[in-house]
């Protein structure tokens, strides 16, 4: 059974610790490539937006006065524009020791009538390569055909939905680099 330790951001299947999709695909990240590491301000903002969007998904009430109102408006507008009432899964942990990795998909549900996995981003620019690798990992874990989307929420209240192509070769290359790095 998959267990996610939120405080440590670690996944376990029984006694086996599994690398996360984020760890595996970090080689596609601009921050990783440039050696900058992740900026805590942006990471905290992204976490806050994710939490508040999940609250909105469950309650139907859009919080205001949160300091991230534009991002939340963008998310609400996206759900309205695509007529999304409910998701099948929100912040859904996937993985197993048999597959060899784990991750948490932001949303799984129907977009334009097709089963889809959606990843929410609050960055000013979308890194399509990183999204291809990340969403491909989630689709492998989900185990059935899905459409893949990146949803960029913007501070000013706009959003951009981008259809992402699965790239198994890219994900497997990231896995290979990750495993090589772990063996040293």
C-alpha positions as CSV (number, residue, x, y, z in Angstrom):
1,X,0.0,0.0,0.0
2,X,1.3,3.4,-1.0
3,X,2.0,5.9,1.9
4,X,3.0,9.5,1.4
5,X,4.9,11.2,4.2
6,X,3.9,14.8,3.5
7,X,6.3,16.3,6.1
8,X,9.3,14.6,4.4
9,X,7.8,14.5,1.0
10,X,8.6,10.8,0.6
11,X,6.7,7.9,-0.8
12,X,6.8,4.4,0.6
13,X,5.3,1.1,-0.6
14,X,5.7,-1.0,2.6
15,X,9.3,-0.6,3.6
16,X,10.4,0.5,0.2
17,X,11.1,4.2,-0.3
18,X,10.2,5.2,-3.9
19,X,11.6,8.1,-5.8
20,X,9.0,10.7,-6.8
21,X,8.2,11.8,-10.3
22,X,9.5,15.2,-9.4
23,X,12.8,13.8,-8.3
24,X,13.2,11.7,-11.4
25,X,12.3,14.6,-13.8
26,X,14.3,17.3,-12.0
27,X,16.8,17.1,-14.8
28,X,14.3,18.9,-17.1
29,X,13.7,21.7,-14.6
30,X,15.2,25.2,-15.4
31,X,16.3,25.6,-11.8
32,X,18.1,22.2,-11.8
33,X,19.8,23.0,-15.1
34,X,20.9,26.4,-14.0
35,X,22.0,25.1,-10.6
36,X,19.7,27.7,-8.9
37,X,17.7,25.4,-6.8
38,X,14.0,26.1,-6.1
39,X,13.1,29.6,-4.8
40,X,11.3,29.1,-1.5
41,X,8.9,32.1,-2.2
42,X,7.7,30.5,-5.4
43,X,7.5,27.1,-3.9
44,X,5.4,28.3,-1.0
45,X,3.2,30.3,-3.3
46,X,2.6,27.3,-5.4
47,X,1.8,25.1,-2.4
48,X,-0.6,27.7,-1.1
49,X,-2.4,28.0,-4.5
50,X,-2.6,24.2,-4.7
51,X,-4.1,23.9,-1.3
52,X,-6.7,26.6,-1.9
53,X,-7.6,25.2,-5.3
54,X,-8.2,21.8,-3.6
55,X,-10.3,23.5,-1.0
56,X,-12.3,25.2,-3.7
57,X,-12.8,21.8,-5.5
58,X,-14.2,20.3,-2.3
59,X,-16.3,23.2,-1.0
60,X,-17.2,25.1,-4.1
61,X,-16.4,28.3,-2.2
62,X,-13.7,30.5,-3.6
63,X,-11.6,32.0,-0.8
64,X,-10.8,35.7,-1.0
65,X,-8.2,37.9,0.7
66,X,-5.6,35.1,0.5
67,X,-2.8,37.0,-1.2
68,X,-3.2,34.7,-4.2
69,X,-6.6,35.8,-5.3
70,X,-5.7,36.2,-9.0
71,X,-4.5,32.6,-9.2
72,X,-7.7,31.3,-7.6
73,X,-9.9,33.4,-9.9
74,X,-8.0,31.9,-12.9
75,X,-8.6,28.4,-11.5
76,X,-12.3,29.1,-11.0
77,X,-12.6,30.6,-14.5
78,X,-10.9,27.5,-16.0
79,X,-13.4,25.2,-14.2
80,X,-16.3,27.3,-15.4
81,X,-15.0,27.6,-19.0
82,X,-14.5,23.8,-19.2
83,X,-17.6,22.9,-17.3
84,X,-15.7,20.9,-14.6
85,X,-18.0,20.3,-11.7
86,X,-16.1,17.4,-10.0
87,X,-12.7,15.7,-10.4
88,X,-12.3,12.0,-10.0
89,X,-9.2,12.6,-7.9
90,X,-7.6,15.7,-6.3
91,X,-4.0,15.6,-5.2
92,X,-3.9,11.9,-5.8
93,X,-0.9,9.8,-4.8
94,X,0.1,7.0,-7.2
95,X,2.9,4.5,-7.2
96,X,4.2,1.1,-6.3
97,X,7.5,-0.7,-5.7
98,X,6.7,-2.8,-8.7
99,X,6.6,0.2,-11.0
100,X,9.6,1.7,-9.1
101,X,8.4,5.3,-8.5
102,X,5.5,7.4,-7.1
103,X,4.0,10.8,-7.5
104,X,1.0,12.9,-6.8
105,X,-1.2,14.0,-9.7
106,X,-2.8,17.4,-9.1
107,X,-6.1,16.4,-10.8
108,X,-7.5,13.4,-12.6
109,X,-10.9,13.8,-14.3
110,X,-12.6,14.7,-17.6
111,X,-11.6,17.7,-19.7
112,X,-13.5,18.1,-23.0
113,X,-15.1,14.7,-22.4
114,X,-11.7,12.8,-22.2
115,X,-10.1,11.3,-19.1
116,X,-7.2,13.6,-18.3
117,X,-4.4,14.3,-15.8
118,X,-3.9,18.0,-15.1
119,X,-0.9,19.6,-13.5
120,X,-1.3,23.1,-12.0
121,X,1.5,25.6,-12.3
122,X,1.9,29.1,-10.9
123,X,5.2,30.0,-12.6
124,X,5.3,32.9,-15.0
125,X,6.6,30.6,-17.8
126,X,5.7,27.0,-18.5
127,X,8.5,24.6,-19.0
128,X,6.9,22.3,-21.5
129,X,9.8,19.7,-21.5
130,X,9.5,19.4,-17.7
131,X,5.7,19.0,-18.0
132,X,6.1,16.3,-20.7
133,X,8.4,14.3,-18.4
134,X,6.3,14.9,-15.3
135,X,2.9,14.2,-16.8
136,X,4.2,11.1,-18.6
137,X,5.4,9.7,-15.3
138,X,1.9,10.2,-13.8
139,X,0.3,8.6,-16.9
140,X,2.5,5.6,-16.5
141,X,1.5,5.3,-12.8
142,X,-2.2,5.7,-13.7
143,X,-2.0,2.8,-16.1
144,X,-4.6,3.7,-18.6
145,X,-4.8,6.1,-21.6
146,X,-5.3,9.7,-20.6
147,X,-4.9,13.2,-22.1
148,X,-2.3,15.3,-20.4
149,X,-2.6,19.0,-19.6
150,X,-0.6,21.8,-17.9
151,X,-2.7,24.6,-16.4
152,X,-0.8,27.8,-15.9
153,X,-2.5,30.0,-13.4
154,X,-1.4,33.7,-13.6
155,X,-1.3,36.3,-10.9
156,X,-3.5,38.7,-12.9
157,X,-6.4,36.2,-12.9
158,X,-5.8,34.6,-16.3
159,X,-5.1,31.0,-17.2
160,X,-3.5,29.1,-20.0
161,X,-4.4,25.4,-20.6
162,X,-1.8,23.5,-22.6
163,X,-2.2,20.0,-24.0
164,X,0.9,18.0,-23.3
165,X,2.2,15.1,-25.4
166,X,3.3,12.0,-23.5
167,X,7.0,11.3,-24.0
168,X,7.9,7.9,-22.6
169,X,11.5,8.1,-23.9
170,X,12.1,11.4,-22.1
171,X,10.7,10.0,-18.9
172,X,12.8,6.9,-19.2
173,X,15.9,9.0,-19.9
174,X,15.2,10.9,-16.7
175,X,14.8,7.7,-14.8
176,X,18.1,6.4,-16.1
177,X,19.9,9.6,-15.1
178,X,18.3,9.5,-11.7
179,X,19.3,5.9,-11.1
180,X,22.8,6.5,-12.3
181,X,23.1,9.5,-9.9
182,X,21.7,7.4,-7.0
183,X,24.2,4.6,-7.6
184,X,27.2,6.9,-7.0
